[in-house]
Amino acid sequence: MTTDYAVENGIGKLFEPFQIKDLVLPNRFIMPAMQRGWCADGAPLQQLTNYYRRRVEGGVSLVISESCAIAHPTATKQPLACSMTSKTASSWRACIGEIHDAGGLFFVQLWHEGAFRNDEDGQTVSASGLAYPGLESGQAATAEQLQEIIDGYAESAWLAQLAGANGVEIHCAHGYFLDQFLWAKTNLRNDDFGGNDLVARAQLHLRILKAIRLACGESFVISLRFSQWKEHDFTATIANTPEELGLFLKLMSEAGADIFHASTRRFWEPAWEGSERTLAGWTRALSGKPTVAVGSVGLDRDVMASFTDEGEAVGTVPETVRQLKDAVATDQFDLLAIGRSLIGDPDWVRKLQHGETGKIRPFQKRDIADVEWDS
């Protein structure tokens, strides 16, 4: 529902419904995956369910779960990590049911840690045994292991569907397993899963998407989250030009991706010199698919600097409204993901909708005191 404030400030479109296949979102605001560590043996605790539900009650239309390890033993050894397996699916069903009761939609984000996994048991695998250039960890996955991992993604997506999820999101960002295949500096393979260009390095992703589509059917929604930057290298890129990005997006679209979630540190910044288009804007224009923008929405400092009490100030909520107005006017995205700002204030969306920006509680470092790790 739009309001006078939203219309007057050029952001009324963000409060209008949006349809993806059979799903109808009441507005354009979503909550992206953010790790809280509120799981036991991979299953969500009631604390996590309450946390998700509260954000839906505060105006978010779609919640994306924190990263859930796929059904494969190499996925993670994080003690507080969530997972989507036959042992945890029933707990997720109860969680998702509460989100639906509150009027929200729910995606499960599927994830493999790759070379950042603790390798005490010698099972850590990745593209080439590199967490990043100069840091070796584990070993390069064999073709047989990669087929098992593909099957693990498909199984976890199918279990998520059975648990009532409206879709899944494939985590291909921020330097983890699937991103380690996309980045030329961590994928040194010379087999079917490596090569000199991004399309060659995305063959694993293609097979995963096709396997999920086969397991879950055509109506099930699949989102793919990717990033240029890594948490250990903010200047890293997987696509060096819009043309290269376009080839990657085309491949992923044809394999089954319905939504692209373009992760950036600052949602308003241009992706390449010579154009004002953001990464989300390029993704939307090149793919023709629904696109999610994310990155420092509502924060007064950079999203990564928000882990500390230091960092460059990047704007207030009124400044964010101005940036959103410009982005909406130039069709830079379809959906907007709000991360840490929603941790700071679960009613962020409702307050923005009604022009109560002065009442929004800003995100503070202590809000993430319970976070053990972040994706």
RODO-2510 file (C-alpha; in nm, 4 decimals, decimal comma):
residues 375
     n   res          X          Y          Z
     1     m     0,0000     0,0000     0,0000
     2     t     0,1451     0,3330    -0,1036
     3     t     0,1222     0,6387     0,1190
     4     d     0,1420     1,0120     0,0556
     5     y     0,4953     1,0101     0,1947
     6     a     0,6044     0,7329    -0,0402
     7     v     0,4465     0,8967    -0,3451
     8     e     0,5798     1,2430    -0,2635
     9     n     0,9322     1,1047    -0,2256
    10     g     0,9237     0,9019    -0,5458
    11     i     0,9331     0,5591    -0,3801
    12     g     0,5668     0,4629    -0,4037
    13     k     0,6531     0,1800    -0,6429
    14     l     0,8375     0,0003    -0,3616
    15     f     0,5087    -0,0474    -0,1778
    16     e     0,3253    -0,1926    -0,4754
    17     p     0,2784    -0,5701    -0,5267
    18     f     0,5213    -0,7673    -0,7384
    19     q     0,4619    -1,1060    -0,8999
    20     i     0,7175    -1,3789    -0,9675
    21     k     0,5605    -1,6810    -1,1345
    22     d     0,2719    -1,7739    -0,9036
    23     l     0,4052    -1,5744    -0,6071
    24     v     0,2652    -1,2313    -0,5311
    25     l     0,4700    -1,0156    -0,2952
    26     p     0,2625    -0,7399    -0,1308
    27     n     0,5570    -0,4987    -0,1608
    28     r     0,9149    -0,4895    -0,2929
    29     f     1,0996    -0,5242     0,0392
    30     i     1,2778    -0,8461     0,1332
    31     m     1,5042    -0,9567     0,4153
    32     p     1,8248    -1,1175     0,2858
    33     a     2,0185    -1,4004     0,4452
    34     m     2,2036    -1,2896     0,7599
    35     q     2,3557    -1,5364     1,0006
    36     r     2,2366    -1,5207     1,3610
    37     g     2,3569    -1,8630     1,4747
    38     w     2,0197    -1,9539     1,6255
    39     c     2,0184    -2,3170     1,5160
    40     a     2,0827    -2,6455     1,6954
    41     d     2,2127    -2,9417     1,4953
    42     g     2,1136    -2,7517     1,1826
    43     a     1,7514    -2,6931     1,2867
    44     p     1,6095    -2,3442     1,3539
    45     l     1,5391    -2,2537     1,7144
    46     q     1,2166    -2,0803     1,8102
    47     q     1,4250    -1,7677     1,8641
    48     l     1,5091    -1,7631     1,4933
    49     t     1,1476    -1,8230     1,3918
    50     n     1,0334    -1,5354     1,6136
    51     y     1,3025    -1,3137     1,4643
    52     y     1,1892    -1,3857     1,1072
    53     r     0,8218    -1,3452     1,1918
    54     r     0,8818    -1,0116     1,3636
    55     r     1,0358    -0,8709     1,0436
    56     v     0,7327    -0,9821     0,8421
    57     e     0,5086    -0,8110     1,0953
    58     g     0,7256    -0,5027     1,0445
    59     g     0,6453    -0,4906     0,6737
    60     v     0,8838    -0,7261     0,4924
    61     s     0,7116    -0,9325     0,2234
    62     l     0,9753    -1,2030     0,1755
    63     v     1,2296    -1,3507     0,4160
    64     i     1,5339    -1,5370     0,2886
    65     s     1,6699    -1,7742     0,5500
    66     e     2,0207    -1,7502     0,6754
    67     s     2,2568    -1,9704     0,4783
    68     c     2,1585    -2,3357     0,5114
    69     a     2,4188    -2,6015     0,4463
    70     i     2,3174    -2,8439     0,1744
    71     a     2,2794    -3,2169     0,2262
    72     h     2,6464    -3,3076     0,1872
    73     p     2,9103    -3,3736     0,4568
    74     t     3,1581    -3,1269     0,3072
    75     a     2,9175    -2,8303     0,3219
    76     t     3,0179    -2,6900     0,6621
    77     k     3,1407    -2,7716     1,0107
    78     q     3,0140    -2,4511     1,1692
    79     p     2,8539    -2,5633     1,4997
    80     l     2,5774    -2,3015     1,4790
    81     a     2,5086    -2,3334     1,1076
    82     c     2,1631    -2,4098     0,9784
    83     s     2,1160    -2,6919     0,7307
    84     m     1,8421    -2,8280     0,5079
    85     t     1,8540    -3,2045     0,5382
    86     s     1,6166    -3,4892     0,6094
    87     k     1,6919    -3,4391     0,9797
    88     t     1,6079    -3,0675     0,9887
    89     a     1,3264    -3,0353     0,7332
    90     s     1,0453    -3,0850     0,9844
    91     s     1,1787    -2,8027     1,2026
    92     w     1,1947    -2,5774     0,8986
    93     r     0,8359    -2,6701     0,8149
    94     a     0,7238    -2,5359     1,1528
    95     c     0,9308    -2,2196     1,1072
    96     i     0,8035    -2,1550     0,7552
    97     g     0,4465    -2,2153     0,8691
    98     e     0,4745    -1,9302     1,1185
    99     i     0,6115    -1,6961     0,8526
   100     h     0,3202    -1,7814     0,6250
   101     d     0,0752    -1,7284     0,9106
   102     a     0,2177    -1,3783     0,9529
   103     g     0,1554    -1,3072     0,5839
   104     g     0,5118    -1,3441     0,4563
   105     l     0,6813    -1,5558     0,1923
   106     f     0,9947    -1,7580     0,2623
   107     f     1,2968    -1,8739     0,0632
   108     v     1,5652    -2,1083     0,1940
   109     q     1,9164    -2,0022     0,0984
   110     l     2,1292    -2,3057     0,0075
   111     w     2,5007    -2,2824     0,0788
   112     h     2,8307    -2,4655     0,0795
   113     e     3,1238    -2,3125     0,2646
   114     g     3,3948    -2,4487     0,0361
   115     a     3,7538    -2,3742     0,1271
   116     f     3,6502    -2,1706     0,4337
   117     r     3,5240    -2,4889     0,5990
   118     n     3,7200    -2,6155     0,8989
   119     d     3,9423    -2,8913     0,7587
   120     e     4,0160    -3,0847     1,0760
   121     d     3,8605    -3,3967     0,9228
   122     g     4,0363    -3,3567     0,5865
   123     q     3,7092    -3,3298     0,3918
   124     t     3,7183    -2,9638     0,2885
   125     v     3,6768    -2,9228    -0,0870
   126     s     3,6587    -2,6294    -0,3250
   127     a     3,7384    -2,5401    -0,6847
   128     s     4,1158    -2,5628    -0,6492
   129     g     4,1909    -2,5933    -0,2778
   130     l     4,2152    -2,2157    -0,2384
   131     a     4,0097    -1,9965    -0,0064
   132     y     4,1706    -1,7022    -0,1835
   133     p     4,5042    -1,6436    -0,3556
   134     g     4,7793    -1,7342    -0,1138
   135     l     4,5581    -1,9270     0,1291
   136     e     4,5377    -2,2987     0,0638
   137     s     4,2634    -2,4957     0,2374
   138     g     4,1542    -2,8513     0,1736
   139     q     4,1699    -2,9882    -0,1761
   140     a     4,0181    -2,9500    -0,5198
   141     a     3,6899    -3,1387    -0,5439
   142     t     3,6904    -3,4403    -0,7709
   143     a     3,4348    -3,4813    -1,0478
   144     e     3,2684    -3,7519    -0,8395
   145     q     3,2462    -3,5234    -0,5363
   146     l     3,1022    -3,2442    -0,7500
   147     q     2,8264    -3,4726    -0,8746
   148     e     2,7448    -3,5601    -0,5123
   149     i     2,7330    -3,1892    -0,4286
   150     i     2,5034    -3,1210    -0,7245
   151     d     2,2765    -3,3935    -0,5924
   152     g     2,2993    -3,2389    -0,2462
   153     y     2,1737    -2,9039    -0,3737
   154     a     1,8844    -3,0723    -0,5520
   155     e     1,7949    -3,2792    -0,2449
   156     s     1,8008    -2,9769    -0,0144
   157     a     1,5895    -2,7726    -0,2570
   158     w     1,3367    -3,0556    -0,2765
   159     l     1,3279    -3,0814     0,1036
   160     a     1,2786    -2,7044     0,1276
   161     q     0,9870    -2,7312    -0,1122
   162     l     0,8329    -3,0121     0,0937
   163     a     0,8801    -2,7996     0,4057
   164     g     0,6654    -2,5275     0,2499
   165     a     0,9282    -2,2858     0,1214
   166     n     0,8120    -2,0629    -0,1633
   167     g     1,1514    -2,0895    -0,3268
   168     v     1,5235    -2,1306    -0,2721
   169     e     1,8201    -1,9036    -0,3197
   170     i     2,1533    -2,0407    -0,4375
   171     h     2,4416    -1,8679    -0,2571
   172     c     2,7097    -1,7962    -0,5190
   173     a     2,8562    -1,4896    -0,3479
   174     h     3,1112    -1,3454    -0,1054
   175     g     3,3914    -1,5920    -0,1639
   176     y     3,2233    -1,9182    -0,0615
   177     f     3,2159    -2,2504    -0,2503
   178     l     3,0226    -2,1579    -0,5649
   179     d     3,1899    -1,8174    -0,5801
   180     q     3,5275    -1,9927    -0,5572
   181     f     3,4376    -2,1565    -0,8886
   182     l     3,3324    -1,8269    -1,0490
   183     w     3,6434    -1,6291    -0,9523
   184     a     3,9362    -1,6826    -1,1869
   185     k     4,1859    -1,6458    -0,9017
   186     t     4,0405    -1,9385    -0,7052
   187     n     3,9342    -2,1609    -0,9940
   188     l     4,2484    -2,2954    -1,1574
   189     r     4,0854    -2,6095    -1,2944
   190     n     4,1339    -2,7346    -1,6499
   191     d     3,8407    -2,9775    -1,6583
   192     d     3,4705    -2,9242    -1,7333
   193     f     3,4341    -2,6990    -1,4280
   194     g     3,7086    -2,4465    -1,5031
   195     g     3,8425    -2,2328    -1,7829
   196     n     3,9535    -1,8904    -1,8964
   197     d     3,6118    -1,7261    -1,9052
   198     l     3,3205    -1,6849    -1,6677
   199     v     3,0846    -1,9074    -1,8642
   200     a     3,3343    -2,1949    -1,8476
   201     r     3,3738    -2,1468    -1,4721
   202     a     2,9928    -2,1446    -1,4263
   203     q     2,9277    -2,4953    -1,5545
   204     l     2,8831    -2,6322    -1,2002
   205     h     2,6198    -2,3669    -1,1334
   206     l     2,4409    -2,4578    -1,4550
   207     r     2,4201    -2,8231    -1,3496
   208     i     2,3007    -2,7323    -1,0007
   209     l     2,0209    -2,5127    -1,1360
   210     k     1,9104    -2,7794    -1,3815
   211     a     1,9108    -3,0439    -1,1066
   212     i     1,6983    -2,8247    -0,8787
   213     r     1,4549    -2,7456    -1,1568
   214     l     1,4204    -3,1158    -1,2360
   215     a     1,3647    -3,2011    -0,8684
   216     c     1,1215    -2,9196    -0,7874
   217     g     0,9329    -2,8484    -1,1086
   218     e     0,8799    -2,5399    -1,3197
   219     s     0,6633    -2,3445    -1,0762
   220     f     0,9164    -2,3455    -0,7910
   221     v     1,1073    -2,0167    -0,7694
   222     i     1,4879    -2,0166    -0,7789
   223     s     1,6938    -1,7102    -0,6888
   224     l     2,0670    -1,6862    -0,7537
   225     r     2,2766    -1,4541    -0,5386
   226     f     2,6122    -1,3447    -0,6741
   227     s     2,8633    -1,0717    -0,5966
   228     q     3,1640    -0,9090    -0,7532
   229     w     3,3386    -0,8447    -0,4199
   230     k     3,4653    -1,0928    -0,1627
   231     e     3,4796    -1,0332     0,2110
   232     h     3,8596    -1,0618     0,1955
   233     d     3,8957    -0,8629    -0,1298
   234     f     3,6569    -0,5751    -0,1923
   235     t     3,8084    -0,5114    -0,5366
   236     a     3,7589    -0,8649    -0,6700
   237     t     3,5365    -0,9229    -0,9724
   238     i     3,3957    -1,2268    -1,1469
   239     a     3,2746    -1,0309    -1,4518
   240     n     3,5103    -0,7701    -1,5932
   241     t     3,2646    -0,6196    -1,8412
   242     p     2,8879    -0,5919    -1,8868
   243     e     2,9198    -0,8244    -2,1847
   244     e     3,0793    -1,0949    -1,9711
   245     l     2,8118    -1,0493    -1,7055
   246     g     2,5434    -1,0796    -1,9729
   247     l     2,6745    -1,4151    -2,0935
   248     f     2,6782    -1,5469    -1,7367
   249     l     2,3236    -1,4282    -1,6675
   250     k     2,1964    -1,5776    -1,9926
   251     l     2,3452    -1,9155    -1,9016
   252     m     2,1948    -1,9049    -1,5517
   253     s     1,8538    -1,7939    -1,6841
   254     e     1,8387    -2,0746    -1,9352
   255     a     1,9352    -2,3242    -1,6638
   256     g     1,6488    -2,2196    -1,4356
   257     a     1,7248    -1,9001    -1,2398
   258     d     1,4106    -1,6879    -1,1925
   259     i     1,5590    -1,4058    -0,9816
   260     f     1,9052    -1,2526    -0,9620
   261     h     2,0226    -1,1105    -0,6292
   262     a     2,3138    -0,8795    -0,7114
   263     s     2,5103    -0,8276    -0,3913
   264     t     2,7046    -0,5035    -0,3558
   265     r     2,8471    -0,3097    -0,0636
   266     r     2,6623     0,0095    -0,1661
   267     f     2,3459    -0,0390    -0,3724
   268     w     2,3598     0,3044    -0,5352
   269     e     2,7116     0,2913    -0,6814
   270     p     2,7714     0,2380    -1,0554
   271     a     2,9138    -0,1000    -1,1498
   272     w     3,1372     0,0203    -1,4335
   273     e     3,2828     0,3515    -1,5410
   274     g     3,0967     0,5282    -1,8159
   275     s     2,7491     0,4371    -1,6947
   276     e     2,5362     0,5232    -1,3934
   277     r     2,3893     0,1715    -1,3874
   278     t     2,4429    -0,0221    -1,0690
   279     l     2,5230    -0,3930    -1,0635
   280     a     2,1535    -0,4619    -1,0058
   281     g     2,0675    -0,2242    -1,2903
   282     w     2,2985    -0,4015    -1,5328
   283     t     2,1690    -0,7386    -1,4153
   284     r     1,8076    -0,6351    -1,4703
   285     a     1,8786    -0,4864    -1,8126
   286     l     2,0904    -0,7773    -1,9353
   287     s     1,8819    -1,0648    -1,8011
   288     g     1,5274    -0,9328    -1,8230
   289     k     1,4649    -1,1177    -1,4975
   290     p     1,3464    -0,9834    -1,1605
   291     t     1,6472    -0,8389    -0,9816
   292     v     1,7219    -0,7691    -0,6167
   293     a     1,9383    -0,4759    -0,5083
   294     v     2,1188    -0,4856    -0,1750
   295     g     2,3994    -0,3042     0,0036
   296     s     2,4076    -0,0587     0,2968
   297     v     2,0366     0,0289     0,2729
   298     g     1,9579     0,2696     0,5563
   299     l     2,3005     0,2466     0,7169
   300     d     2,5049     0,5469     0,8253
   301     r     2,8238     0,3670     0,7256
   302     d     2,9389     0,0993     0,4839
   303     v     2,7801    -0,2428     0,5359
   304     m     3,1153    -0,4071     0,6159
   305     a     3,2326    -0,1189     0,8352
   306     s     2,9151    -0,1648     1,0394
   307     f     3,0831    -0,4560     1,2158
   308     t     3,2980    -0,1985     1,3948
   309     d     3,2423     0,1438     1,5455
   310     e     3,4620     0,2929     1,2751
   311     g     3,4183     0,3480     0,9059
   312     e     3,3134     0,6069     0,6542
   313     a     2,9662     0,7499     0,7019
   314     v     2,7587     0,6732     0,3921
   315     g     2,4260     0,8369     0,4647
   316     t     2,1193     0,8524     0,6853
   317     v     1,7688     0,7223     0,6185
   318     p     1,6702     1,0469     0,4407
   319     e     1,9783     1,0059     0,2211
   320     t     1,8725     0,6480     0,1507
   321     v     1,5278     0,7734     0,0471
   322     r     1,6918     1,0087    -0,2030
   323     q     1,9084     0,7261    -0,3381
   324     l     1,6040     0,4988    -0,3655
   325     k     1,4108     0,7690    -0,5497
   326     d     1,6893     0,7935    -0,8081
   327     a     1,7126     0,4140    -0,8404
   328     v     1,3371     0,3720    -0,8809
   329     a     1,3232     0,6494    -1,1405
   330     t     1,5902     0,4758    -1,3501
   331     d     1,4567     0,1181    -1,3050
   332     q     1,7686    -0,0117    -1,1322
   333     f     1,5946    -0,3017    -0,9551
   334     d     1,2651    -0,4769    -0,8854
   335     l     1,3118    -0,5804    -0,5223
   336     l     1,5124    -0,4270    -0,2391
   337     a     1,6912    -0,6312     0,0279
   338     i     1,7420    -0,4637     0,3649
   339     g     1,9979    -0,6320     0,5867
   340     r     2,1477    -0,4859     0,9011
   341     s     1,8971    -0,2017     0,9131
   342     l     1,6295    -0,4651     0,9777
   343     i     1,8372    -0,6107     1,2579
   344     g     1,8439    -0,2640     1,4120
   345     d     1,4713    -0,1980     1,3665
   346     p     1,2236    -0,4724     1,2656
   347     d     0,9683    -0,1999     1,1782
   348     w     1,2014    -0,0268     0,9297
   349     v     0,9708    -0,0866     0,6326
   350     r     0,6509     0,0191     0,8107
   351     k     0,8143     0,3375     0,9419
   352     l     0,9486     0,4254     0,5982
   353     q     0,6083     0,3606     0,4432
   354     h     0,4420     0,6122     0,6743
   355     g     0,7210     0,8707     0,6695
   356     e     0,8287     0,8027     1,0264
   357     t     1,1963     0,8078     0,9328
   358     g     1,2873     0,9998     1,2474
   359     k     1,1592     0,7082     1,4565
   360     i     1,3730     0,4454     1,2852
   361     r     1,6218     0,2956     1,5268
   362     p     1,9650     0,2930     1,3602
   363     f     2,1665    -0,0253     1,3411
   364     q     2,4425    -0,0437     1,6013
   365     k     2,7371    -0,2739     1,6497
   366     r     2,5861    -0,4313     1,9607
   367     d     2,2906    -0,5528     1,7505
   368     i     2,5141    -0,8235     1,6070
   369     a     2,6654    -0,9303     1,9377
   370     d     2,5019    -1,2722     1,9003
   371     v     2,6321    -1,3278     1,5481
   372     e     2,9091    -1,5875     1,5428
   373     w     2,9789    -1,5619     1,1695
   374     d     2,8299    -1,3985     0,8641
   375     s     2,7621    -1,5009     0,5060
***
